[in-house]
Amino acid sequence: MPEYLLNYETYIVSNLLGFQALKIFKVSVIDYLILFRQAFLQHTGNFRIFTSDTQ
């Protein structure tokens, strides 16, 4: 995987979950990917709910 992609994903997850994402990434890449997917889906889902409630 290109380093810039890895840095980009780490940046996104860090924004969603804070610095804990860096510790989690060191534990397991699989756990990282699962956590990234869950966090991304939860974040986008909350965003949709938030935007639909404000309109």
mmCIF file of the N, C-alpha and C atoms, coordinates in Angstrom:
data_MODEL
# 
_entry.id   MODEL 
# 
loop_
_atom_site.group_PDB 
_atom_site.id 
_atom_site.type_symbol 
_atom_site.label_atom_id 
_atom_site.label_alt_id 
_atom_site.label_comp_id 
_atom_site.label_asym_id 
_atom_site.label_entity_id 
_atom_site.label_seq_id 
_atom_site.pdbx_PDB_ins_code 
_atom_site.Cartn_x 
_atom_site.Cartn_y 
_atom_site.Cartn_z 
_atom_site.occupancy 
_atom_site.B_iso_or_equiv 
_atom_site.pdbx_formal_charge 
_atom_site.auth_seq_id 
_atom_site.auth_comp_id 
_atom_site.auth_asym_id 
_atom_site.auth_atom_id 
_atom_site.pdbx_PDB_model_num 
ATOM 1   N N  . MET A 1 1  ? 0.849   -1.198 0.000  1.00 0.00 ? 1  MET A N  1 
ATOM 2   C CA . MET A 1 1  ? 0.000   0.000  0.000  1.00 0.00 ? 1  MET A CA 1 
ATOM 3   C C  . MET A 1 1  ? 0.887   1.252  0.000  1.00 0.00 ? 1  MET A C  1 
ATOM 4   N N  . PRO A 1 2  ? 0.589   2.199  -0.884 1.00 0.00 ? 2  PRO A N  1 
ATOM 5   C CA . PRO A 1 2  ? 1.360   3.442  -0.908 1.00 0.00 ? 2  PRO A CA 1 
ATOM 6   C C  . PRO A 1 2  ? 1.303   4.149  0.447  1.00 0.00 ? 2  PRO A C  1 
ATOM 7   N N  . GLU A 1 3  ? 2.398   4.769  0.803  1.00 0.00 ? 3  GLU A N  1 
ATOM 8   C CA . GLU A 1 3  ? 2.482   5.381  2.129  1.00 0.00 ? 3  GLU A CA 1 
ATOM 9   C C  . GLU A 1 3  ? 1.484   6.524  2.272  1.00 0.00 ? 3  GLU A C  1 
ATOM 10  N N  . TYR A 1 4  ? 1.247   7.260  1.195  1.00 0.00 ? 4  TYR A N  1 
ATOM 11  C CA . TYR A 1 4  ? 0.330   8.393  1.298  1.00 0.00 ? 4  TYR A CA 1 
ATOM 12  C C  . TYR A 1 4  ? -1.104  7.934  1.565  1.00 0.00 ? 4  TYR A C  1 
ATOM 13  N N  . LEU A 1 5  ? -1.472  6.773  1.029  1.00 0.00 ? 5  LEU A N  1 
ATOM 14  C CA . LEU A 1 5  ? -2.804  6.252  1.322  1.00 0.00 ? 5  LEU A CA 1 
ATOM 15  C C  . LEU A 1 5  ? -2.915  5.844  2.782  1.00 0.00 ? 5  LEU A C  1 
ATOM 16  N N  . LEU A 1 6  ? -1.868  5.208  3.283  1.00 0.00 ? 6  LEU A N  1 
ATOM 17  C CA . LEU A 1 6  ? -1.873  4.785  4.678  1.00 0.00 ? 6  LEU A CA 1 
ATOM 18  C C  . LEU A 1 6  ? -1.943  5.994  5.595  1.00 0.00 ? 6  LEU A C  1 
ATOM 19  N N  . ASN A 1 7  ? -1.189  7.037  5.260  1.00 0.00 ? 7  ASN A N  1 
ATOM 20  C CA . ASN A 1 7  ? -1.226  8.250  6.070  1.00 0.00 ? 7  ASN A CA 1 
ATOM 21  C C  . ASN A 1 7  ? -2.607  8.906  5.994  1.00 0.00 ? 7  ASN A C  1 
ATOM 22  N N  . TYR A 1 8  ? -3.231  8.858  4.823  1.00 0.00 ? 8  TYR A N  1 
ATOM 23  C CA . TYR A 1 8  ? -4.547  9.468  4.658  1.00 0.00 ? 8  TYR A CA 1 
ATOM 24  C C  . TYR A 1 8  ? -5.594  8.749  5.489  1.00 0.00 ? 8  TYR A C  1 
ATOM 25  N N  . GLU A 1 9  ? -5.572  7.422  5.468  1.00 0.00 ? 9  GLU A N  1 
ATOM 26  C CA . GLU A 1 9  ? -6.532  6.665  6.269  1.00 0.00 ? 9  GLU A CA 1 
ATOM 27  C C  . GLU A 1 9  ? -6.288  6.870  7.756  1.00 0.00 ? 9  GLU A C  1 
ATOM 28  N N  . THR A 1 10 ? -5.012  6.894  8.141  1.00 0.00 ? 10 THR A N  1 
ATOM 29  C CA . THR A 1 10 ? -4.691  7.134  9.548  1.00 0.00 ? 10 THR A CA 1 
ATOM 30  C C  . THR A 1 10 ? -5.176  8.509  9.965  1.00 0.00 ? 10 THR A C  1 
ATOM 31  N N  . TYR A 1 11 ? -5.065  9.473  9.069  1.00 0.00 ? 11 TYR A N  1 
ATOM 32  C CA . TYR A 1 11 ? -5.527  10.835 9.347  1.00 0.00 ? 11 TYR A CA 1 
ATOM 33  C C  . TYR A 1 11 ? -7.031  10.863 9.553  1.00 0.00 ? 11 TYR A C  1 
ATOM 34  N N  . ILE A 1 12 ? -7.763  10.165 8.699  1.00 0.00 ? 12 ILE A N  1 
ATOM 35  C CA . ILE A 1 12 ? -9.223  10.133 8.809  1.00 0.00 ? 12 ILE A CA 1 
ATOM 36  C C  . ILE A 1 12 ? -9.649  9.476  10.120 1.00 0.00 ? 12 ILE A C  1 
ATOM 37  N N  . VAL A 1 13 ? -9.088  8.309  10.400 1.00 0.00 ? 13 VAL A N  1 
ATOM 38  C CA . VAL A 1 13 ? -9.473  7.585  11.607 1.00 0.00 ? 13 VAL A CA 1 
ATOM 39  C C  . VAL A 1 13 ? -9.095  8.374  12.850 1.00 0.00 ? 13 VAL A C  1 
ATOM 40  N N  . SER A 1 14 ? -7.950  9.055  12.802 1.00 0.00 ? 14 SER A N  1 
ATOM 41  C CA . SER A 1 14 ? -7.532  9.854  13.950 1.00 0.00 ? 14 SER A CA 1 
ATOM 42  C C  . SER A 1 14 ? -8.529  10.980 14.195 1.00 0.00 ? 14 SER A C  1 
ATOM 43  N N  . ASN A 1 15 ? -9.054  11.559 13.128 1.00 0.00 ? 15 ASN A N  1 
ATOM 44  C CA . ASN A 1 15 ? -10.042 12.616 13.286 1.00 0.00 ? 15 ASN A CA 1 
ATOM 45  C C  . ASN A 1 15 ? -11.340 12.079 13.876 1.00 0.00 ? 15 ASN A C  1 
ATOM 46  N N  . LEU A 1 16 ? -11.699 10.845 13.515 1.00 0.00 ? 16 LEU A N  1 
ATOM 47  C CA . LEU A 1 16 ? -12.955 10.272 13.991 1.00 0.00 ? 16 LEU A CA 1 
ATOM 48  C C  . LEU A 1 16 ? -12.833 9.749  15.421 1.00 0.00 ? 16 LEU A C  1 
ATOM 49  N N  . LEU A 1 17 ? -11.697 9.146  15.745 1.00 0.00 ? 17 LEU A N  1 
ATOM 50  C CA . LEU A 1 17 ? -11.590 8.412  17.000 1.00 0.00 ? 17 LEU A CA 1 
ATOM 51  C C  . LEU A 1 17 ? -10.547 8.980  17.945 1.00 0.00 ? 17 LEU A C  1 
ATOM 52  N N  . GLY A 1 18 ? -9.792  10.000 17.496 1.00 0.00 ? 18 GLY A N  1 
ATOM 53  C CA . GLY A 1 18 ? -8.748  10.539 18.354 1.00 0.00 ? 18 GLY A CA 1 
ATOM 54  C C  . GLY A 1 18 ? -7.473  9.731  18.259 1.00 0.00 ? 18 GLY A C  1 
ATOM 55  N N  . PHE A 1 19 ? -6.559  9.997  19.177 1.00 0.00 ? 19 PHE A N  1 
ATOM 56  C CA . PHE A 1 19 ? -5.240  9.372  19.116 1.00 0.00 ? 19 PHE A CA 1 
ATOM 57  C C  . PHE A 1 19 ? -5.291  7.873  19.425 1.00 0.00 ? 19 PHE A C  1 
ATOM 58  N N  . GLN A 1 20 ? -6.387  7.361  19.930 1.00 0.00 ? 20 GLN A N  1 
ATOM 59  C CA . GLN A 1 20 ? -6.507  5.928  20.189 1.00 0.00 ? 20 GLN A CA 1 
ATOM 60  C C  . GLN A 1 20 ? -6.342  5.126  18.900 1.00 0.00 ? 20 GLN A C  1 
ATOM 61  N N  . ALA A 1 21 ? -6.661  5.724  17.772 1.00 0.00 ? 21 ALA A N  1 
ATOM 62  C CA . ALA A 1 21 ? -6.558  5.021  16.500 1.00 0.00 ? 21 ALA A CA 1 
ATOM 63  C C  . ALA A 1 21 ? -5.125  4.594  16.223 1.00 0.00 ? 21 ALA A C  1 
ATOM 64  N N  . LEU A 1 22 ? -4.161  5.409  16.644 1.00 0.00 ? 22 LEU A N  1 
ATOM 65  C CA . LEU A 1 22 ? -2.765  5.063  16.401 1.00 0.00 ? 22 LEU A CA 1 
ATOM 66  C C  . LEU A 1 22 ? -2.368  3.831  17.206 1.00 0.00 ? 22 LEU A C  1 
ATOM 67  N N  . LYS A 1 23 ? -2.858  3.730  18.442 1.00 0.00 ? 23 LYS A N  1 
ATOM 68  C CA . LYS A 1 23 ? -2.560  2.565  19.265 1.00 0.00 ? 23 LYS A CA 1 
ATOM 69  C C  . LYS A 1 23 ? -3.251  1.321  18.704 1.00 0.00 ? 23 LYS A C  1 
ATOM 70  N N  . ILE A 1 24 ? -4.483  1.484  18.247 1.00 0.00 ? 24 ILE A N  1 
ATOM 71  C CA . ILE A 1 24 ? -5.238  0.358  17.703 1.00 0.00 ? 24 ILE A CA 1 
ATOM 72  C C  . ILE A 1 24 ? -4.565  -0.160 16.439 1.00 0.00 ? 24 ILE A C  1 
ATOM 73  N N  . PHE A 1 25 ? -4.042  0.757  15.630 1.00 0.00 ? 25 PHE A N  1 
ATOM 74  C CA . PHE A 1 25 ? -3.414  0.349  14.376 1.00 0.00 ? 25 PHE A CA 1 
ATOM 75  C C  . PHE A 1 25 ? -2.217  -0.551 14.636 1.00 0.00 ? 25 PHE A C  1 
ATOM 76  N N  . LYS A 1 26 ? -1.507  -0.302 15.724 1.00 0.00 ? 26 LYS A N  1 
ATOM 77  C CA . LYS A 1 26 ? -0.338  -1.115 16.031 1.00 0.00 ? 26 LYS A CA 1 
ATOM 78  C C  . LYS A 1 26 ? -0.735  -2.524 16.469 1.00 0.00 ? 26 LYS A C  1 
ATOM 79  N N  . VAL A 1 27 ? -1.952  -2.703 16.962 1.00 0.00 ? 27 VAL A N  1 
ATOM 80  C CA . VAL A 1 27 ? -2.373  -4.015 17.441 1.00 0.00 ? 27 VAL A CA 1 
ATOM 81  C C  . VAL A 1 27 ? -2.618  -4.969 16.275 1.00 0.00 ? 27 VAL A C  1 
ATOM 82  N N  . SER A 1 28 ? -3.408  -4.551 15.306 1.00 0.00 ? 28 SER A N  1 
ATOM 83  C CA . SER A 1 28 ? -3.746  -5.446 14.208 1.00 0.00 ? 28 SER A CA 1 
ATOM 84  C C  . SER A 1 28 ? -4.288  -4.652 13.030 1.00 0.00 ? 28 SER A C  1 
ATOM 85  N N  . VAL A 1 29 ? -3.801  -4.977 11.850 1.00 0.00 ? 29 VAL A N  1 
ATOM 86  C CA . VAL A 1 29 ? -4.291  -4.308 10.650 1.00 0.00 ? 29 VAL A CA 1 
ATOM 87  C C  . VAL A 1 29 ? -5.750  -4.674 10.393 1.00 0.00 ? 29 VAL A C  1 
ATOM 88  N N  . ILE A 1 30 ? -6.115  -5.921 10.668 1.00 0.00 ? 30 ILE A N  1 
ATOM 89  C CA . ILE A 1 30 ? -7.489  -6.360 10.463 1.00 0.00 ? 30 ILE A CA 1 
ATOM 90  C C  . ILE A 1 30 ? -8.436  -5.605 11.394 1.00 0.00 ? 30 ILE A C  1 
ATOM 91  N N  . ASP A 1 31 ? -8.058  -5.511 12.674 1.00 0.00 ? 31 ASP A N  1 
ATOM 92  C CA . ASP A 1 31 ? -8.874  -4.755 13.615 1.00 0.00 ? 31 ASP A CA 1 
ATOM 93  C C  . ASP A 1 31 ? -8.979  -3.303 13.182 1.00 0.00 ? 31 ASP A C  1 
ATOM 94  N N  . TYR A 1 32 ? -7.879  -2.778 12.632 1.00 0.00 ? 32 TYR A N  1 
ATOM 95  C CA . TYR A 1 32 ? -7.869  -1.394 12.158 1.00 0.00 ? 32 TYR A CA 1 
ATOM 96  C C  . TYR A 1 32 ? -8.866  -1.203 11.023 1.00 0.00 ? 32 TYR A C  1 
ATOM 97  N N  . LEU A 1 33 ? -8.870  -2.132 10.071 1.00 0.00 ? 33 LEU A N  1 
ATOM 98  C CA . LEU A 1 33 ? -9.769  -2.004 8.930  1.00 0.00 ? 33 LEU A CA 1 
ATOM 99  C C  . LEU A 1 33 ? -11.228 -2.138 9.361  1.00 0.00 ? 33 LEU A C  1 
ATOM 100 N N  . ILE A 1 34 ? -11.494 -3.077 10.267 1.00 0.00 ? 34 ILE A N  1 
ATOM 101 C CA . ILE A 1 34 ? -12.857 -3.247 10.772 1.00 0.00 ? 34 ILE A CA 1 
ATOM 102 C C  . ILE A 1 34 ? -13.302 -2.000 11.520 1.00 0.00 ? 34 ILE A C  1 
ATOM 103 N N  . LEU A 1 35 ? -12.422 -1.499 12.359 1.00 0.00 ? 35 LEU A N  1 
ATOM 104 C CA . LEU A 1 35 ? -12.741 -0.299 13.135 1.00 0.00 ? 35 LEU A CA 1 
ATOM 105 C C  . LEU A 1 35 ? -12.923 0.900  12.221 1.00 0.00 ? 35 LEU A C  1 
ATOM 106 N N  . PHE A 1 36 ? -12.076 0.992  11.195 1.00 0.00 ? 36 PHE A N  1 
ATOM 107 C CA . PHE A 1 36 ? -12.188 2.095  10.246 1.00 0.00 ? 36 PHE A CA 1 
ATOM 108 C C  . PHE A 1 36 ? -13.540 2.058  9.533  1.00 0.00 ? 36 PHE A C  1 
ATOM 109 N N  . ARG A 1 37 ? -13.948 0.856  9.118  1.00 0.00 ? 37 ARG A N  1 
ATOM 110 C CA . ARG A 1 37 ? -15.219 0.723  8.402  1.00 0.00 ? 37 ARG A CA 1 
ATOM 111 C C  . ARG A 1 37 ? -16.386 1.082  9.314  1.00 0.00 ? 37 ARG A C  1 
ATOM 112 N N  . GLN A 1 38 ? -16.367 0.565  10.559 1.00 0.00 ? 38 GLN A N  1 
ATOM 113 C CA . GLN A 1 38 ? -17.454 0.854  11.487 1.00 0.00 ? 38 GLN A CA 1 
ATOM 114 C C  . GLN A 1 38 ? -17.506 2.344  11.819 1.00 0.00 ? 38 GLN A C  1 
ATOM 115 N N  . ALA A 1 39 ? -16.341 2.933  12.041 1.00 0.00 ? 39 ALA A N  1 
ATOM 116 C CA . ALA A 1 39 ? -16.299 4.352  12.373 1.00 0.00 ? 39 ALA A CA 1 
ATOM 117 C C  . ALA A 1 39 ? -16.763 5.199  11.198 1.00 0.00 ? 39 ALA A C  1 
ATOM 118 N N  . PHE A 1 40 ? -16.376 4.796  9.991  1.00 0.00 ? 40 PHE A N  1 
ATOM 119 C CA . PHE A 1 40 ? -16.767 5.562  8.808  1.00 0.00 ? 40 PHE A CA 1 
ATOM 120 C C  . PHE A 1 40 ? -18.267 5.472  8.588  1.00 0.00 ? 40 PHE A C  1 
ATOM 121 N N  . LEU A 1 41 ? -18.835 4.274  8.709  1.00 0.00 ? 41 LEU A N  1 
ATOM 122 C CA . LEU A 1 41 ? -20.270 4.101  8.509  1.00 0.00 ? 41 LEU A CA 1 
ATOM 123 C C  . LEU A 1 41 ? -21.055 4.837  9.586  1.00 0.00 ? 41 LEU A C  1 
ATOM 124 N N  . GLN A 1 42 ? -20.564 4.758  10.829 1.00 0.00 ? 42 GLN A N  1 
ATOM 125 C CA . GLN A 1 42 ? -21.252 5.451  11.921 1.00 0.00 ? 42 GLN A CA 1 
ATOM 126 C C  . GLN A 1 42 ? -21.166 6.956  11.725 1.00 0.00 ? 42 GLN A C  1 
ATOM 127 N N  . HIS A 1 43 ? -20.006 7.436  11.284 1.00 0.00 ? 43 HIS A N  1 
ATOM 128 C CA . HIS A 1 43 ? -19.806 8.871  11.089 1.00 0.00 ? 43 HIS A CA 1 
ATOM 129 C C  . HIS A 1 43 ? -20.700 9.388  9.971  1.00 0.00 ? 43 HIS A C  1 
ATOM 130 N N  . THR A 1 44 ? -20.734 8.681  8.852  1.00 0.00 ? 44 THR A N  1 
ATOM 131 C CA . THR A 1 44 ? -21.545 9.121  7.728  1.00 0.00 ? 44 THR A CA 1 
ATOM 132 C C  . THR A 1 44 ? -23.028 8.978  8.064  1.00 0.00 ? 44 THR A C  1 
ATOM 133 N N  . GLY A 1 45 ? -23.389 7.936  8.820  1.00 0.00 ? 45 GLY A N  1 
ATOM 134 C CA . GLY A 1 45 ? -24.785 7.760  9.219  1.00 0.00 ? 45 GLY A CA 1 
ATOM 135 C C  . GLY A 1 45 ? -25.243 8.875  10.134 1.00 0.00 ? 45 GLY A C  1 
ATOM 136 N N  . ASN A 1 46 ? -24.407 9.218  11.098 1.00 0.00 ? 46 ASN A N  1 
ATOM 137 C CA . ASN A 1 46 ? -24.740 10.314 12.002 1.00 0.00 ? 46 ASN A CA 1 
ATOM 138 C C  . ASN A 1 46 ? -24.821 11.627 11.245 1.00 0.00 ? 46 ASN A C  1 
ATOM 139 N N  . PHE A 1 47 ? -23.977 11.780 10.243 1.00 0.00 ? 47 PHE A N  1 
ATOM 140 C CA . PHE A 1 47 ? -23.965 13.012 9.452  1.00 0.00 ? 47 PHE A CA 1 
ATOM 141 C C  . PHE A 1 47 ? -25.263 13.131 8.656  1.00 0.00 ? 47 PHE A C  1 
ATOM 142 N N  . ARG A 1 48 ? -25.712 12.017 8.090  1.00 0.00 ? 48 ARG A N  1 
ATOM 143 C CA . ARG A 1 48 ? -26.957 12.047 7.324  1.00 0.00 ? 48 ARG A CA 1 
ATOM 144 C C  . ARG A 1 48 ? -28.139 12.367 8.238  1.00 0.00 ? 48 ARG A C  1 
ATOM 145 N N  . ILE A 1 49 ? -28.160 11.743 9.400  1.00 0.00 ? 49 ILE A N  1 
ATOM 146 C CA . ILE A 1 49 ? -29.252 12.004 10.340 1.00 0.00 ? 49 ILE A CA 1 
ATOM 147 C C  . ILE A 1 49 ? -29.225 13.468 10.764 1.00 0.00 ? 49 ILE A C  1 
ATOM 148 N N  . PHE A 1 50 ? -28.029 13.965 11.044 1.00 0.00 ? 50 PHE A N  1 
ATOM 149 C CA . PHE A 1 50 ? -27.886 15.351 11.490 1.00 0.00 ? 50 PHE A CA 1 
ATOM 150 C C  . PHE A 1 50 ? -28.358 16.317 10.415 1.00 0.00 ? 50 PHE A C  1 
ATOM 151 N N  . THR A 1 51 ? -27.972 16.063 9.155  1.00 0.00 ? 51 THR A N  1 
ATOM 152 C CA . THR A 1 51 ? -28.331 16.983 8.085  1.00 0.00 ? 51 THR A CA 1 
ATOM 153 C C  . THR A 1 51 ? -29.823 16.886 7.782  1.00 0.00 ? 51 THR A C  1 
ATOM 154 N N  . SER A 1 52 ? -30.397 15.688 7.894  1.00 0.00 ? 52 SER A N  1 
ATOM 155 C CA . SER A 1 52 ? -31.820 15.544 7.596  1.00 0.00 ? 52 SER A CA 1 
ATOM 156 C C  . SER A 1 52 ? -32.671 16.210 8.683  1.00 0.00 ? 52 SER A C  1 
ATOM 157 N N  . ASP A 1 53 ? -32.172 16.210 9.921  1.00 0.00 ? 53 ASP A N  1 
ATOM 158 C CA . ASP A 1 53 ? -32.932 16.842 10.996 1.00 0.00 ? 53 ASP A CA 1 
ATOM 159 C C  . ASP A 1 53 ? -32.894 18.359 10.905 1.00 0.00 ? 53 ASP A C  1 
ATOM 160 N N  . THR A 1 54 ? -31.826 18.900 10.331 1.00 0.00 ? 54 THR A N  1 
ATOM 161 C CA . THR A 1 54 ? -31.682 20.358 10.301 1.00 0.00 ? 54 THR A CA 1 
ATOM 162 C C  . THR A 1 54 ? -32.355 20.970 9.087  1.00 0.00 ? 54 THR A C  1 
ATOM 163 N N  . GLN A 1 55 ? -32.721 20.140 8.108  1.00 0.00 ? 55 GLN A N  1 
ATOM 164 C CA . GLN A 1 55 ? -33.345 20.700 6.907  1.00 0.00 ? 55 GLN A CA 1 
ATOM 165 C C  . GLN A 1 55 ? -34.856 20.784 7.064  1.00 0.00 ? 55 GLN A C  1 
# 
